[in-house]
Amino acid sequence: MNRAGGAGWFKPQASLDLHLRTVAEAEEEMDRFLHECFQSRKRTVVVIHGAKKLAGVVRRVLDRHPLVNSHEPDNPGATRVFLGSRP
């Protein structure tokens, strides 16, 4: 998905770095982070996860999270997240 003209426009309002987290810690921190961002009206965030172990976990959590409108890779180690109602 390429929103509003491409990667150059994306300015995250918050970020979460999951390096050195276990899968369980990453899932818990992502849920807390997404709720806090949504409540504070942040709609564009980035989750930094590294290219290996947590990439699939992050994608799975974002795919099912009710506050996530959409998400897309920023690079192999990070994911852009757009919060709000699903289209």
LINDAKA-V606352 format. One record per run of one state. SS is the DSSP state (alpha for helix, beta for strand, coil for the rest). FROM is the first residue (numbers start at 0). LEN is the number of residues. If there is no record, write none. Layout:
# LINDAKA-V606352
SS	FROM	LEN
SS	FROM	LEN
This chain:
# LINDAKA-V606352
coil	0	6
alpha	6	3
coil	9	4
beta	13	4
coil	17	5
alpha	22	17
coil	39	4
beta	43	5
coil	48	6
alpha	54	10
coil	64	3
beta	67	8
coil	75	2
beta	77	6
coil	83	4
